[in-house]
Amino acid sequence: MEIVKSGVYRIVSWPGELVPEARVLTAGENGVTVTAPGAAPEREQEWSVEVGEDGLAAIQIPARLFPSRSLSYKEPEKAERVILGPVSDFPTREWRIEPPPLAPVPAPFFIRVPDKDLMVVISPKPIFPPMLELAPFNFDLQHAWAFLPVQRD
């Protein structure tokens, strides 16, 4: 089973029938959204993923700043918006990043709330740019994400 290792990534929606074009997880003035590749400054589309020994991961932006803001939510409930946690958010929210049982290569991953049957999805609400929210977990690849390592010169 493929796993995500600690590093800096662009987190991109897995293309599917409903959304054939990939969209990049972006942290901006409007909070956490998804936008087209290159539609926002690179630093707003680069996420530091720190995987702990327990397999849970903190997903933070800006990727090389301390203290950092993290991918977060107020309460782990269905339809709760995924937000940028405040800098004072401690401890940082952690996520379970896991591949589907039968994953294509490269593997897509689901971003899940630990110990809850919830996952990060692109909100179906007609808002632009699209926001993220928590939804009941399922193995539908339209809710999966690719973690693309950021290459540095």
BAMAR-820378 format. One record per residue: residue in three letters; x, z, y of N, C-alpha, C in turn; residue number from 1. Coordinates in nm, 4 decimals, always signed. Example, Ala and Ser with C-alpha at 12.3 -4.5 7.8 and 13.67 -1.06 7.14 Angstrom:
REM BAMAR-820378
 residu     n_c1     n_c3     n_c2    ca_c1    ca_c3    ca_c2     c_c1     c_c3     c_c2 num
    ALA  +1.3190  +0.7800  -0.5690  +1.2300  +0.7800  -0.4500  +1.3200  +0.7800  -0.3300   1
    SER  +1.2850  +0.7080  -0.2250  +1.3670  +0.7140  -0.1060  +1.2900  +0.7870  +0.0030   2
//
This chain:
REM BAMAR-820378
 residu     n_c1     n_c3     n_c2    ca_c1    ca_c3    ca_c2     c_c1     c_c3     c_c2 num
    MET  +0.0849  +0.0000  -0.1174  +0.0000  +0.0000  +0.0000  +0.0897  +0.0000  +0.1240   1
    GLU  +0.0611  -0.0916  +0.2143  +0.1379  -0.1016  +0.3376  +0.0985  +0.0100  +0.4338   2
    ILE  +0.1967  +0.0633  +0.5055  +0.1691  +0.1678  +0.6036  +0.2309  +0.1290  +0.7368   3
    VAL  +0.1790  +0.1880  +0.8433  +0.2356  +0.1687  +0.9762  +0.3434  +0.2746  +0.9945   4
    LYS  +0.4602  +0.2322  +1.0399  +0.5701  +0.3247  +1.0667  +0.5743  +0.3543  +1.2162   5
    SER  +0.6393  +0.4626  +1.2550  +0.6549  +0.4947  +1.3971  +0.7256  +0.3796  +1.4678   6
    GLY  +0.6808  +0.3483  +1.5889  +0.7410  +0.2409  +1.6663  +0.6517  +0.2016  +1.7820   7
    VAL  +0.6908  +0.0956  +1.8509  +0.6131  +0.0434  +1.9632  +0.5451  -0.0854  +1.9166   8
    TYR  +0.4141  -0.0931  +1.9417  +0.3334  -0.2044  +1.8919  +0.2405  -0.2599  +1.9992   9
    ARG  +0.1998  -0.3854  +1.9782  +0.0797  -0.4404  +2.0400  -0.0252  -0.4278  +1.9308  10
    ILE  -0.1379  -0.3700  +1.9640  -0.2444  -0.3490  +1.8657  -0.3524  -0.4527  +1.8951  11
    VAL  -0.3723  -0.5428  +1.7996  -0.4544  -0.6616  +1.8217  -0.5735  -0.6606  +1.7265  12
    SER  -0.6925  -0.6923  +1.7792  -0.8116  -0.6987  +1.6936  -0.7920  -0.8070  +1.5880  13
    TRP  -0.8389  -0.7768  +1.4694  -0.8295  -0.8717  +1.3590  -0.9350  -0.9789  +1.3826  14
    PRO  -0.8954  -1.1064  +1.3881  -0.9961  -1.2105  +1.4147  -1.0948  -1.2219  +1.2983  15
    GLY  -1.2187  -1.2508  +1.3325  -1.3232  -1.2638  +1.2305  -1.4277  -1.3632  +1.2744  16
    GLU  -1.5378  -1.3667  +1.2009  -1.6458  -1.4607  +1.2317  -1.7045  -1.4384  +1.3701  17
    LEU  -1.7293  -1.3117  +1.4044  -1.7938  -1.2819  +1.5322  -1.6994  -1.2991  +1.6502  18
    VAL  -1.5700  -1.2688  +1.6292  -1.4703  -1.2807  +1.7363  -1.3490  -1.3534  +1.6787  19
    PRO  -1.3494  -1.4877  +1.6854  -1.2404  -1.5626  +1.6229  -1.1056  -1.5478  +1.6947  20
    GLU  -1.1073  -1.5108  +1.8219  -0.9817  -1.4953  +1.8951  -0.9391  -1.3492  +1.8956  21
    ALA  -0.8105  -1.3282  +1.8818  -0.7579  -1.1918  +1.8826  -0.7620  -1.1364  +2.0250  22
    ARG  -0.7870  -1.0064  +2.0347  -0.7857  -0.9371  +2.1632  -0.6946  -0.8164  +2.1501  23
    VAL  -0.6253  -0.7837  +2.2585  -0.5218  -0.6811  +2.2553  -0.5744  -0.5505  +2.3149  24
    LEU  -0.5467  -0.4397  +2.2454  -0.5796  -0.3069  +2.2952  -0.5033  -0.2855  +2.4251  25
    THR  -0.5747  -0.2524  +2.5320  -0.5155  -0.2467  +2.6656  -0.5553  -0.1179  +2.7356  26
    ALA  -0.4587  -0.0556  +2.8003  -0.4857  +0.0645  +2.8802  -0.4742  +0.0247  +3.0262  27
    GLY  -0.5824  +0.0362  +3.0995  -0.5802  -0.0036  +3.2399  -0.6656  +0.0891  +3.3239  28
    GLU  -0.6955  +0.0440  +3.4432  -0.7756  +0.1240  +3.5350  -0.9149  +0.1529  +3.4797  29
    ASN  -0.9680  +0.0621  +3.3972  -1.1014  +0.0797  +3.3391  -1.0984  +0.1617  +3.2103  30
    GLY  -0.9867  +0.2229  +3.1781  -0.9743  +0.2978  +3.0539  -0.9184  +0.2100  +2.9439  31
    VAL  -0.9602  +0.2348  +2.8208  -0.9126  +0.1560  +2.7065  -1.0099  +0.0416  +2.6839  32
    THR  -0.9581  -0.0798  +2.6861  -1.0386  -0.1994  +2.6665  -0.9635  -0.2927  +2.5720  33
    VAL  -1.0225  -0.4071  +2.5451  -0.9514  -0.5148  +2.4777  -0.9560  -0.6363  +2.5688  34
    THR  -0.8418  -0.7015  +2.5818  -0.8329  -0.8205  +2.6667  -0.7556  -0.9280  +2.5920  35
    ALA  -0.7585  -1.0476  +2.6459  -0.6833  -1.1575  +2.5858  -0.5337  -1.1296  +2.5965  36
    PRO  -0.4553  -1.1792  +2.5018  -0.3099  -1.1628  +2.5132  -0.2611  -1.2174  +2.6476  37
    GLY  -0.1802  -1.1398  +2.7180  -0.1257  -1.1817  +2.8467  -0.2188  -1.1605  +2.9646  38
    ALA  -0.3413  -1.1102  +2.9422  -0.4369  -1.0905  +3.0511  -0.4113  -0.9625  +3.1293  39
    ALA  -0.3164  -0.8833  +3.0847  -0.2793  -0.7585  +3.1524  -0.1275  -0.7465  +3.1469  40
    PRO  -0.0687  -0.6645  +3.2338  +0.0761  -0.6445  +3.2263  +0.1176  -0.5963  +3.0864  41
    GLU  +0.2334  -0.6421  +3.0392  +0.2803  -0.6073  +2.9053  +0.2790  -0.4578  +2.8796  42
    ARG  +0.3217  -0.3782  +2.9786  +0.3311  -0.2334  +2.9556  +0.1950  -0.1706  +2.9292  43
    GLU  +0.0855  -0.2361  +2.9721  -0.0483  -0.1854  +2.9451  -0.0974  -0.2241  +2.8059  44
    GLN  -0.0205  -0.3099  +2.7365  -0.0584  -0.3546  +2.6027  +0.0451  -0.3138  +2.4985  45
    GLU  +0.1312  -0.2190  +2.5328  +0.2311  -0.1686  +2.4391  +0.2010  -0.0222  +2.4104  46
    TRP  +0.1904  +0.0112  +2.2836  +0.1509  +0.1447  +2.2390  +0.2594  +0.2047  +2.1517  47
    SER  +0.2921  +0.3286  +2.1760  +0.3862  +0.4011  +2.0923  +0.3058  +0.4698  +1.9827  48
    VAL  +0.3413  +0.4404  +1.8598  +0.2756  +0.5014  +1.7455  +0.3754  +0.5976  +1.6822  49
    GLU  +0.3412  +0.7250  +1.6797  +0.4264  +0.8280  +1.6201  +0.3556  +0.8828  +1.4972  50
    VAL  +0.4086  +0.8477  +1.3802  +0.3473  +0.8895  +1.2545  +0.4137  +1.0184  +1.2065  51
    GLY  +0.3324  +1.1206  +1.1811  +0.3838  +1.2484  +1.1336  +0.3987  +1.2510  +0.9824  52
    GLU  +0.4565  +1.3579  +0.9321  +0.4767  +1.3731  +0.7884  +0.3455  +1.3752  +0.7113  53
    ASP  +0.2380  +1.4183  +0.7762  +0.1074  +1.4237  +0.7104  +0.0366  +1.2878  +0.7096  54
    GLY  +0.1019  +1.1844  +0.7664  +0.0445  +1.0511  +0.7698  -0.0462  +1.0249  +0.8878  55
    LEU  -0.0752  +1.1278  +0.9686  -0.1573  +1.1081  +1.0878  -0.0690  +1.0559  +1.2004  56
    ALA  -0.1284  +0.9790  +1.2926  -0.0497  +0.9146  +1.3970  -0.1066  +0.9417  +1.5361  57
    ALA  -0.0167  +0.9642  +1.6307  -0.0530  +0.9682  +1.7727  -0.0300  +0.8278  +1.8265  58
    ILE  -0.1256  +0.7772  +1.9037  -0.1148  +0.6432  +1.9627  -0.1147  +0.6641  +2.1131  59
    GLN  -0.0001  +0.6346  +2.1780  +0.0160  +0.6696  +2.3186  +0.0596  +0.5520  +2.4045  60
    ILE  +0.0271  +0.5635  +2.5330  +0.0703  +0.4664  +2.6330  +0.0954  +0.5421  +2.7621  61
    PRO  +0.1824  +0.5073  +2.8504  +0.2847  +0.4049  +2.8311  +0.3815  +0.4459  +2.7198  62
    ALA  +0.4293  +0.3463  +2.6518  +0.5032  +0.3687  +2.5283  +0.6334  +0.4457  +2.5477  63
    ARG  +0.6931  +0.4412  +2.6625  +0.8226  +0.5061  +2.6804  +0.8215  +0.6074  +2.7937  64
    LEU  +0.7111  +0.6767  +2.8119  +0.6989  +0.7715  +2.9211  +0.6589  +0.9075  +2.8653  65
    PHE  +0.7103  +1.0125  +2.9213  +0.6700  +1.1467  +2.8792  +0.6357  +1.2273  +3.0024  66
    PRO  +0.5275  +1.2997  +3.0097  +0.4252  +1.3001  +2.9051  +0.3442  +1.1711  +2.9080  67
    SER  +0.2909  +1.1359  +2.7965  +0.2192  +1.0105  +2.7834  +0.0697  +1.0350  +2.7739  68
    ARG  -0.0084  +0.9325  +2.8000  -0.1526  +0.9391  +2.7778  -0.1794  +0.8807  +2.6401  69
    SER  -0.2797  +0.9323  +2.5738  -0.3021  +0.8901  +2.4363  -0.4414  +0.8322  +2.4155  70
    LEU  -0.4540  +0.7557  +2.3076  -0.5827  +0.7055  +2.2640  -0.6632  +0.8271  +2.2199  71
    SER  -0.7801  +0.8483  +2.2788  -0.8503  +0.9746  +2.2583  -1.0018  +0.9542  +2.2653  72
    TYR  -1.0741  +1.0636  +2.2583  -1.2193  +1.0672  +2.2728  -1.2559  +1.2106  +2.3100  73
    LYS  -1.3745  +1.2284  +2.3676  -1.4169  +1.3639  +2.4036  -1.4650  +1.4396  +2.2809  74
    GLU  -1.5541  +1.3808  +2.2037  -1.6089  +1.4426  +2.0827  -1.6090  +1.3385  +1.9710  75
    PRO  -1.5810  +1.3797  +1.8462  -1.5839  +1.2833  +1.7354  -1.7272  +1.2561  +1.6890  76
    GLU  -1.7976  +1.1717  +1.7655  -1.9372  +1.1404  +1.7358  -1.9593  +0.9906  +1.7440  77
    LYS  -2.0562  +0.9421  +1.6684  -2.0922  +0.8009  +1.6701  -2.1250  +0.7573  +1.8130  78
    ALA  -2.0761  +0.6394  +1.8524  -2.0972  +0.5774  +1.9834  -2.0222  +0.6476  +2.0967  79
    GLU  -1.9405  +0.7484  +2.0667  -1.8565  +0.8125  +2.1695  -1.7503  +0.7119  +2.2136  80
    ARG  -1.7313  +0.6982  +2.3440  -1.6310  +0.6046  +2.3952  -1.4901  +0.6508  +2.3626  81
    VAL  -1.4050  +0.5548  +2.3279  -1.2626  +0.5818  +2.3112  -1.2020  +0.5722  +2.4499  82
    ILE  -1.1252  +0.6727  +2.4873  -1.0728  +0.6829  +2.6236  -0.9225  +0.7075  +2.6213  83
    LEU  -0.8637  +0.7043  +2.7392  -0.7268  +0.7508  +2.7547  -0.7353  +0.9001  +2.7796  84
    GLY  -0.6752  +0.9765  +2.6917  -0.6748  +1.1207  +2.7097  -0.5930  +1.1571  +2.8315  85
    PRO  -0.6251  +1.2664  +2.8973  -0.5478  +1.3076  +3.0143  -0.4063  +1.3459  +2.9732  86
    VAL  -0.3130  +1.3379  +3.0671  -0.1738  +1.3730  +3.0400  -0.1669  +1.5161  +2.9868  87
    SER  -0.2565  +1.6015  +3.0324  -0.2550  +1.7405  +2.9906  -0.3174  +1.7604  +2.8521  88
    ASP  -0.3630  +1.6528  +2.7888  -0.4261  +1.6592  +2.6578  -0.3236  +1.7054  +2.5543  89
    PHE  -0.3348  +1.8291  +2.5101  -0.2408  +1.8804  +2.4125  -0.3157  +1.9694  +2.3156  90
    PRO  -0.3014  +1.9555  +2.1866  -0.2156  +1.8540  +2.1260  -0.2797  +1.7160  +2.1363  91
    THR  -0.1972  +1.6145  +2.1253  -0.2443  +1.4763  +2.1339  -0.3376  +1.4473  +2.0161  92
    ARG  -0.4437  +1.3717  +2.0420  -0.5342  +1.3312  +1.9332  -0.4535  +1.2537  +1.8298  93
    GLU  -0.4864  +1.2757  +1.7054  -0.4217  +1.2008  +1.5989  -0.5254  +1.1172  +1.5259  94
    TRP  -0.4771  +1.0093  +1.4657  -0.5619  +0.9120  +1.3975  -0.5065  +0.8875  +1.2576  95
    ARG  -0.5923  +0.8463  +1.1676  -0.5480  +0.8000  +1.0360  -0.5503  +0.6475  +1.0430  96
    ILE  -0.4361  +0.5870  +1.0184  -0.4254  +0.4407  +1.0220  -0.4117  +0.3954  +0.8773  97
    GLU  -0.5125  +0.3238  +0.8278  -0.5090  +0.2864  +0.6864  -0.5531  +0.1427  +0.6638  98
    PRO  -0.4924  +0.0779  +0.5636  -0.5310  -0.0595  +0.5311  -0.6562  -0.0617  +0.4439  99
    PRO  -0.7258  -0.1754  +0.4393  -0.8389  -0.1863  +0.3469  -0.7871  -0.1925  +0.2034 100
    PRO  -0.8737  -0.1702  +0.1039  -0.8280  -0.1695  -0.0346  -0.7649  -0.3020  -0.0788 101
    LEU  -0.8220  -0.4132  -0.0388  -0.7666  -0.5442  -0.0725  -0.7272  -0.6124  +0.0567 102
    ALA  -0.6029  -0.5932  +0.0978  -0.5597  -0.6398  +0.2291  -0.4837  -0.7714  +0.2207 103
    PRO  -0.5143  -0.8655  +0.3102  -0.4315  -0.9852  +0.3203  -0.2948  -0.9470  +0.3781 104
    VAL  -0.2017  -1.0386  +0.3755  -0.0688  -1.0120  +0.4328  -0.0547  -1.1011  +0.5544 105
    PRO  -0.0141  -1.0522  +0.6720  +0.0119  -0.9115  +0.7003  -0.1175  -0.8317  +0.6976 106
    ALA  -0.1049  -0.7053  +0.6664  -0.2228  -0.6216  +0.6448  -0.2909  -0.5827  +0.7750 107
    PRO  -0.4251  -0.5879  +0.7773  -0.4992  -0.5277  +0.8882  -0.5086  -0.3771  +0.8614 108
    PHE  -0.5385  -0.3018  +0.9643  -0.5518  -0.1575  +0.9502  -0.6774  -0.1104  +1.0224 109
    PHE  -0.7333  -0.0015  +0.9731  -0.8436  +0.0643  +1.0398  -0.7885  +0.1880  +1.1094 110
    ILE  -0.8366  +0.2152  +1.2308  -0.7965  +0.3342  +1.3060  -0.9121  +0.4328  +1.2926 111
    ARG  -0.8879  +0.5410  +1.2164  -0.9946  +0.6346  +1.1814  -0.9725  +0.7725  +1.2411 112
    VAL  -1.0833  +0.8410  +1.2660  -1.0785  +0.9812  +1.3071  -1.0507  +1.0624  +1.1805 113
    PRO  -0.9450  +1.1455  +1.1798  -0.9179  +1.2256  +1.0599  -1.0355  +1.3188  +1.0281 114
    ASP  -1.0638  +1.3322  +0.9017  -1.1668  +1.4250  +0.8526  -1.3083  +1.3931  +0.9015 115
    LYS  -1.3293  +1.2734  +0.9521  -1.4639  +1.2295  +0.9919  -1.4822  +1.0881  +0.9386 116
    ASP  -1.6043  +1.0478  +0.9199  -1.6324  +0.9140  +0.8706  -1.6539  +0.8187  +0.9885 117
    LEU  -1.5580  +0.8205  +1.0837  -1.5669  +0.7394  +1.2051  -1.4409  +0.6560  +1.2225 118
    MET  -1.4552  +0.5436  +1.2921  -1.3422  +0.4549  +1.3184  -1.3548  +0.3939  +1.4580 119
    VAL  -1.2427  +0.3404  +1.5085  -1.2403  +0.2738  +1.6384  -1.2884  +0.1298  +1.6207 120
    VAL  -1.3881  +0.0914  +1.7016  -1.4396  -0.0459  +1.7002  -1.4542  -0.0949  +1.8441 121
    ILE  -1.4606  -0.2249  +1.8570  -1.4919  -0.2839  +1.9874  -1.6416  -0.2666  +2.0081 122
    SER  -1.6790  -0.2096  +2.1206  -1.8197  -0.1803  +2.1479  -1.9025  -0.3087  +2.1496 123
    PRO  -2.0197  -0.3058  +2.0859  -2.1080  -0.4223  +2.0911  -2.1843  -0.4328  +2.2236 124
    LYS  -2.1708  -0.3314  +2.3096  -2.2423  -0.3334  +2.4374  -2.1872  -0.4465  +2.5253 125
    PRO  -2.2748  -0.5145  +2.5991  -2.2313  -0.6276  +2.6822  -2.1607  -0.5802  +2.8105 126
    ILE  -2.0398  -0.5303  +2.7942  -1.9595  -0.4806  +2.9061  -1.8316  -0.5639  +2.9108 127
    PHE  -1.7865  -0.5977  +3.0308  -1.6592  -0.6689  +3.0423  -1.5660  -0.5913  +3.1327 128
    PRO  -1.4417  -0.5711  +3.0916  -1.3880  -0.6066  +2.9605  -1.4444  -0.5145  +2.8534 129
    PRO  -1.4493  -0.5627  +2.7273  -1.5068  -0.4820  +2.6201  -1.4359  -0.3475  +2.6045 130
    MET  -1.5156  -0.2431  +2.5886  -1.4646  -0.1078  +2.5673  -1.4545  -0.0814  +2.4174 131
    LEU  -1.3993  +0.0338  +2.3832  -1.3923  +0.0767  +2.2445  -1.4815  +0.1986  +2.2263 132
    GLU  -1.5318  +0.2158  +2.1042  -1.6110  +0.3333  +2.0734  -1.5908  +0.3704  +1.9272 133
    LEU  -1.6417  +0.4879  +1.8913  -1.6361  +0.5333  +1.7535  -1.7630  +0.4874  +1.6823 134
    ALA  -1.7449  +0.4402  +1.5587  -1.8584  +0.3937  +1.4785  -1.8394  +0.4428  +1.3348 135
    PRO  -1.9488  +0.4458  +1.2566  -1.9348  +0.4857  +1.1171  -1.8339  +0.3952  +1.0452 136
    PHE  -1.7539  +0.4562  +0.9597  -1.6498  +0.3812  +0.8907  -1.7094  +0.2849  +0.7895 137
    ASN  -1.6537  +0.1629  +0.7853  -1.6825  +0.0663  +0.6789  -1.5610  -0.0251  +0.6668 138
    PHE  -1.5553  -0.1014  +0.5602  -1.4385  -0.1858  +0.5353  -1.4528  -0.3267  +0.5926 139
    ASP  -1.5403  -0.3468  +0.6906  -1.5590  -0.4778  +0.7527  -1.4357  -0.5112  +0.8356 140
    LEU  -1.3677  -0.6211  +0.8028  -1.2438  -0.6573  +0.8724  -1.2643  -0.6883  +1.0198 141
    GLN  -1.3895  -0.7099  +1.0646  -1.4099  -0.7334  +1.2078  -1.3752  -0.6087  +1.2885 142
    HIS  -1.3609  -0.4932  +1.2213  -1.3244  -0.3689  +1.2889  -1.1797  -0.3288  +1.2606 143
    ALA  -1.1026  -0.4216  +1.2053  -0.9636  -0.3922  +1.1708  -0.8706  -0.4351  +1.2846 144
    TRP  -0.7468  -0.3856  +1.2775  -0.6466  -0.4092  +1.3812  -0.5143  -0.4490  +1.3178 145
    ALA  -0.4414  -0.5366  +1.3842  -0.3049  -0.5699  +1.3434  -0.2106  -0.4926  +1.4345 146
    PHE  -0.1063  -0.4356  +1.3771  -0.0036  -0.3641  +1.4533  +0.1183  -0.4546  +1.4583 147
    LEU  +0.1408  -0.5192  +1.5729  +0.2499  -0.6148  +1.5886  +0.3668  -0.5471  +1.6579 148
    PRO  +0.4811  -0.5317  +1.5888  +0.5957  -0.4627  +1.6513  +0.6408  -0.5354  +1.7779 149
    VAL  +0.6721  -0.4572  +1.8818  +0.7233  -0.5123  +2.0071  +0.8743  -0.5285  +1.9907 150
    GLN  +0.9214  -0.6497  +2.0094  +1.0638  -0.6784  +1.9971  +1.1312  -0.6606  +2.1319 151
    ARG  +1.2408  -0.5919  +2.1333  +1.3195  -0.5704  +2.2558  +1.4519  -0.6445  +2.2436 152
    ASP  +1.4998  -0.7004  +2.3550  +1.6303  -0.7688  +2.3553  +1.7441  -0.6696  +2.3601 153
//
